[in-house]
């Protein structure tokens, strides 16, 4: 039986269940359970509600204390019957400094200075290692620590609080314990026989249709597609190359998913990296820079790219390596990731559409007319622009259609382009937008979950059978 069916079986015997409970019950990875839930939720077999809970967990140090004993107990056990020179025990026992002061304050040991050099002796004949016992309980999932004890362990970095995201599942309108296969094609036989009336169909993926439409528009306008098949980027290409200072809030773990393994990259075009470092820390190319100490360690950190502008930066750098510059038009449509609080219009990953034009002597007027041509093809006729800020473009403009923000754009700054080696008279204009936004506006949706994911309304899909943007 696969996980989806096991979940359905479980739900048939209970009102609701938390996915975390299922993970421990089935002895499966929680992520796997959530994946299975998404597929049965798309079939309306279950309904899920996201919940957050917190839990205390052992740190790595906590785990070693749980198995080897607390530092104070290890120190106590390292003292023989007759005592030991303090200098010696401090060398012999791991974490002796912490262990010593804790064992002293617990009254387990004392120092005898009567013979000259200080000797550490046991003060009590036996000890109870409560720290180790408590940590082992928590490891087993039993947590009845008093608040002050918990805080103490937290301060000692033995415990950490983690946030768990899970889902409460309930039976959905299509609940059943076995999964029916959905039809993907409406055939002439189905129409003739009338079987289409009772068959169940897989929902349309609107996004794929809008995506191919965007792609067509770019191709018709003479743009080349950029290679976007690399979700993991270094901070260097995602931020530094774009003149985004290392203290910028977007570079915080709250906004960006950093990769823990491999945590960093060391392969960069080093002469270019040196120029990026210089323009950030000292300035250059007519700019005074940000004047801070630029650190390569920050640039090396791997992350899930937060925008496809990282890809644009790589392409522009490559373009700058040509002997003679040739004007280029590039586009991309692919996934980006942001560690955002999920709400009606934000998910942690979304598709970004981006266009970039590099040519001599381009300016804001060219950008506006290009955006106008591009969005006109999408069916948005009345664009409005508002000044905006990006670290890498100046000027920058937010793009609005019928008062709804749909994109962001600008003229790339010299601080970004000149370190790459592009000729001084070459300008680059660019814009970016999410694939989901115009699609939502187009279909009058105000919750992103109506478009992406398991809550998509099939009626809406049926009422919009021809998925093309009006031209
Ligand atoms: N990178 C910007 C974003 O993620 C979009 C953008 C692209 C802005 C190119 C200006 C130029 O919102």
Boltz pocket constraint, residues with backbone or C-beta under 6 A from the ligand:
constraints:
  - pocket:
      binder: B
      contacts: [[A, 306], [A, 307], [A, 308], [A, 309], [A, 354], [A, 355], [A, 390], [A, 393], [A, 408], [A, 409], [A, 410], [A, 430], [A, 431], [A, 432], [A, 433]]
      max_distance: 6.0
